[in-house]
């Protein structure tokens, strides 16, 4: 156990003058009874009350020490711990091109994809999971980690704004998304390596083609599960964003490429899925949830947690006990 503010323990020095005052000066100010002789009391047996005469003083000192400990802010120690757990390595490759704002899945495709992915991550507690985003280019939003709390927080910032505002290139670079995810899985230990690719369109940009990326995944022993999201036929596709923030949409024919996604999955030993509703997407992730597991070596970082509660409770109980004893068993009459 460590203390965030150990300097507060200097307050314990205040107990020294209190002890001296109690034993040296307090008795001088107590009420006395004058007797002709105290010889008769010398051989009188000591009662249990006499033996406990200093108990309230001792309880008050212990209460003071507990309060000082609370002020010093005791905390659990911080450490790294190594261990093994059952799980697999998973990279989520999520399409964030502007077409993912299409509202054919309530409220839109990107929101549905994020919500269901968050549920999937929350249920895979022992897996090493990372997140790759891609539009016209790909980048890693979160590397492989077993700290799913941090991973889930990164999902909050995932949106299509990067492409809508021109920060990343337009288009859908599926091959780049797969290649980026595979690069993070290449050196991961064990055999359980999986990329879950979710997109709503066809590859139309990027330096690496989807099939070339699939061959890279196969060589690295990575299975790619492909998910094609969105309704078939004409859909309201976002075209531009107006100055007031509104999204201008236009009815257009969807242009996905399921054949390429099927070939990617077949090449790597994965499975192709098509999801046109939120419920269907959830069923897809439930199916992927049945993946094989392998042992992972992980380093767990223990955070610091405040541990003052037992000392605060002890201080309260000691104070109440001191008051109770002083007013009942050891009560003095003036």
C-alpha positions in Angstrom: 0.0 0.0 0.0 1.2 3.5 -0.8 0.2 7.0 0.4 -0.5 9.9 -1.9 0.2 12.5 0.9 2.5 10.9 3.4 3.5 14.3 4.9 0.2 14.2 6.8 1.7 11.6 9.1 3.7 14.4 10.7 0.4 15.3 12.4 0.9 12.2 14.6 3.6 14.3 16.4 0.7 16.3 18.0 -0.1 13.2 20.0 3.1 13.6 22.0 2.1 16.8 23.9 -1.4 15.4 24.3 -0.1 12.2 26.0 2.2 14.4 28.3 -0.7 16.6 29.2 -3.0 13.6 30.0 -0.6 11.9 32.3 1.3 14.9 33.9 -1.1 17.8 34.1 -4.7 16.6 33.6 -4.9 15.0 37.1 -4.1 18.3 38.7 -7.3 19.8 37.5 -9.6 16.9 38.4 -11.9 17.0 41.4 -10.4 15.6 44.6 -11.8 14.3 47.9 -9.9 15.0 51.1 -9.6 12.1 53.5 -7.9 11.8 56.9 -5.9 8.8 55.7 -5.7 6.7 52.5 -4.1 3.7 54.2 -7.3 1.7 54.0 -7.4 1.9 50.2 -3.8 0.6 49.7 -4.8 -3.1 50.0 -8.2 -2.7 48.3 -8.5 -5.0 45.2 -8.5 -3.1 41.8 -11.8 -3.4 40.0 -12.2 -3.9 36.2 -13.3 -0.2 35.9 -10.1 0.9 37.5 -8.0 -1.2 35.1 -9.9 0.3 32.1 -9.7 3.9 33.4 -7.4 4.9 30.5 -9.4 3.1 27.7 -11.2 6.3 26.5 -7.9 8.0 26.2 -6.4 5.1 24.2 -9.5 5.0 21.9 -9.2 8.7 21.2 -5.6 8.3 20.2 -6.4 5.4 17.8 -9.2 7.5 16.3 -6.8 10.4 15.7 -4.3 8.0 14.1 -7.0 6.7 11.8 -8.0 10.2 10.7 -4.4 11.1 9.9 -4.1 7.9 7.8 -7.2 9.0 5.9 -5.7 12.4 5.2 -2.5 10.7 3.9 -4.7 9.0 1.2 -3.8 5.3 1.3 -3.8 3.7 -2.2 -3.4 0.3 -3.6 0.1 -0.3 -5.1 0.6 0.0 -8.8 2.3 -2.9 -10.7 2.6 -4.8 -13.9 1.5 -8.4 -13.8 2.2 -11.1 -16.4 -0.1 -13.9 -17.0 -1.9 -16.1 -19.5 -5.5 -16.0 -20.6 -7.8 -17.7 -23.2 -8.5 -15.5 -26.2 -7.6 -14.5 -29.7 -6.1 -11.5 -31.5 -8.7 -9.5 -33.3 -8.4 -6.4 -35.4 -11.6 -4.6 -36.3 -11.3 -2.8 -39.7 -14.2 -0.3 -39.9 -15.1 1.7 -43.0 -15.6 5.4 -42.2 -16.3 6.7 -45.7 -19.1 9.2 -46.0 -21.4 6.5 -47.5 -21.5 5.0 -44.0 -23.7 7.9 -42.9 -26.6 6.5 -45.1 -29.7 6.2 -42.8 -31.1 3.0 -44.2 -30.1 1.4 -40.8 -31.4 3.5 -37.9 -29.9 6.0 -37.2 -27.2 5.4 -39.9 -24.8 2.7 -40.9 -21.8 4.0 -39.0 -23.7 4.4 -35.7 -25.1 0.9 -36.0 -21.7 -0.5 -36.8 -20.2 1.2 -33.8 -22.9 0.1 -31.4 -22.8 -3.6 -32.4 -19.0 -3.6 -32.4 -19.0 -2.2 -28.8 -21.3 -5.0 -27.7 -19.0 -7.5 -29.4 -15.9 -6.1 -27.6 -17.7 -6.1 -24.3 -18.4 -9.8 -24.6 -14.9 -10.8 -25.6 -13.2 -9.9 -22.3 -10.1 -12.1 -22.8 -9.3 -11.2 -26.4 -6.5 -8.9 -27.6 -8.5 -6.4 -29.8 -7.5 -3.4 -31.9 -9.3 -1.0 -34.2 -8.3 0.1 -37.7 -10.3 2.8 -39.6 -10.2 3.3 -43.3 -11.8 5.6 -45.9 -9.6 6.7 -48.8 -6.6 5.8 -46.6 -6.2 3.6 -43.5 -4.9 4.2 -40.0 -4.9 2.6 -36.6 -7.2 4.1 -34.1 -6.3 1.7 -31.3 -3.5 -1.0 -31.3 -4.1 -4.5 -30.0 -4.9 -4.3 -26.4 -6.6 -6.2 -23.6 -7.6 -2.9 -22.0 -11.1 -3.0 -23.4 -12.1 0.1 -21.4 -9.6 2.2 -23.4 -10.7 0.5 -26.7 -14.4 1.3 -26.0 -13.6 4.9 -25.3 -11.9 5.2 -28.7 -15.2 4.1 -30.3 -16.8 7.3 -29.1 -14.7 9.4 -31.4 -15.3 7.2 -34.5 -17.3 9.1 -37.2 -17.3 9.9 -40.9 -16.3 13.5 -40.2 -12.6 12.9 -41.2 -13.6 12.2 -44.8 -16.6 14.6 -44.8 -14.2 17.5 -43.8 -11.5 16.5 -46.2 -9.0 15.4 -43.5 -8.6 12.0 -45.2 -8.8 11.2 -48.9 -12.2 10.4 -50.4 -13.1 6.9 -51.5 -13.0 3.4 -49.9 -9.6 1.7 -49.7 -10.6 -1.8 -48.5 -7.2 -3.3 -49.4 -5.4 -0.6 -47.3 -7.7 -1.3 -44.4 -7.0 -5.1 -44.5 -3.2 -4.5 -44.9 -3.1 -2.1 -42.0 -4.9 -4.6 -39.7 -2.8 -7.5 -40.9 0.4 -5.5 -40.1 -0.6 -5.3 -36.5 -1.4 -9.0 -36.3 1.7 -10.3 -38.1 3.9 -10.4 -35.0 1.2 -11.3 -32.5 1.9 -14.7 -30.8 -0.3 -17.7 -31.3 -2.5 -18.9 -34.1 -5.7 -17.2 -33.4 -5.5 -14.1 -35.6 -8.6 -12.5 -37.1 -9.6 -9.4 -39.0 -13.3 -8.4 -39.0 -13.8 -6.1 -42.0 -17.0 -4.1 -42.2 -17.7 -1.9 -45.2 -20.7 -0.8 -47.3 -19.0 -0.2 -50.6 -16.4 -1.4 -53.2 -12.7 -0.7 -53.2 -12.1 2.3 -55.5 -8.7 3.7 -54.2 -5.6 2.8 -52.4 -2.1 1.4 -53.3 -3.0 -2.1 -52.2 -5.8 -4.1 -53.9 -8.2 -6.1 -51.7 -7.0 -9.4 -53.2 -3.4 -8.5 -52.7 -4.2 -7.7 -49.1 -6.0 -11.0 -48.8 -2.9 -12.9 -49.9 -0.9 -11.0 -47.3 -3.3 -12.0 -44.6 -3.2 -15.7 -45.8 0.6 -15.7 -45.6 0.5 -14.3 -42.1 -2.1 -16.9 -40.9 -4.8 -14.3 -40.5 -8.4 -15.1 -41.2 -10.5 -12.2 -42.6 -14.3 -12.2 -41.9 -15.9 -9.7 -44.3 -19.2 -8.0 -43.5 -21.1 -6.0 -46.2 -23.4 -3.6 -44.5 -26.4 -1.8 -46.0 -29.7 -2.4 -47.9 -29.8 -3.4 -51.5 -31.1 -1.2 -54.3 -31.6 2.5 -54.2 -30.6 4.2 -50.9 -30.3 7.8 -49.7 -26.6 8.3 -50.0 -25.0 11.4 -48.4 -23.5 13.6 -51.1 -22.4 16.7 -49.2 -22.6 18.6 -45.9 -24.3 22.0 -45.9 -22.8 25.0 -44.0 -25.5 24.6 -41.3 -24.3 21.0 -40.6 -27.2 19.3 -42.4 -26.3 16.3 -44.7 -27.5 16.5 -48.3 -28.5 13.1 -49.6 -29.5 11.7 -53.0 -31.2 8.5 -54.0 -28.6 6.4 -55.7 -28.1 2.7 -56.5 -25.8 1.0 -53.9 -22.5 0.0 -55.5 -21.1 -2.7 -53.2 -18.8 -5.5 -54.4 -19.9 -8.7 -52.6 -17.9 -10.9 -55.0 -14.6 -9.4 -53.9 -15.5 -9.6 -50.2 -16.4 -13.3 -50.7 -13.1 -13.9 -52.4 -11.2 -12.2 -49.6 -13.0 -14.4 -47.0 -12.4 -17.6 -49.0 -8.7 -16.9 -49.6 -8.0 -16.4 -45.9 -10.3 -19.1 -44.5 -12.9 -16.6 -43.2 -16.6 -16.1 -43.9 -18.5 -13.5 -45.9 -21.7 -12.0 -44.3 -24.3 -9.5 -45.5 -26.2 -7.5 -43.0 -29.1 -5.2 -44.0 -30.4 -4.4 -40.5 -29.0 -3.8 -37.1 -30.5 -7.2 -35.9 -28.7 -9.0 -38.8 -25.5 -7.3 -38.0 -25.8 -8.4 -34.4 -26.3 -12.0 -35.5 -23.2 -11.8 -37.6 -21.1 -10.8 -34.6 -22.7 -13.5 -32.5 -21.6 -16.0 -35.2 -18.1 -14.7 -35.2 -18.1 -14.8 -31.4 -17.8 -18.6 -31.6 -14.3 -18.4 -32.9 -11.6 -20.7 -31.5 -9.5 -19.6 -28.6 -5.8 -19.8 -27.9 -3.6 -18.8 -25.0 -2.3 -15.3 -24.9 0.5 -13.8 -22.8 -0.6 -10.5 -21.5 0.8 -7.7 -19.3 -1.9 -6.2 -17.0 -1.4 -2.8 -15.5 -3.0 -2.3 -12.1 -4.3 1.2 -11.6 -4.2 3.0 -8.2 -7.4 3.0 -6.2 -8.2 5.0 -3.1 -8.2 2.7 0.0 -9.1 5.2 2.7 -12.6 3.7 3.4 -11.5 1.1 6.0 -9.6 3.8 8.0 -12.5 6.3 7.8 -14.9 3.6 9.1 -12.4 2.7 11.9 -12.1 6.3 12.9 -15.9 6.7 13.2 -16.3 3.5 15.1 -13.5 4.3 17.5 -15.0 7.8 18.2 -18.5 6.3 18.8 -17.0 3.6 21.1 -15.0 6.2 23.1 -18.1 8.4 23.6 -20.2 5.3 24.6 -17.6 4.0 27.1 -17.0 7.5 28.6 -20.8 8.1 29.1 -21.7 4.7 30.4 -19.2 2.2 31.9 -16.6 4.7 32.9 -18.8 7.8 33.5 -17.4 10.1 36.2 -19.5 12.2 38.4 -18.4 15.8 38.9 
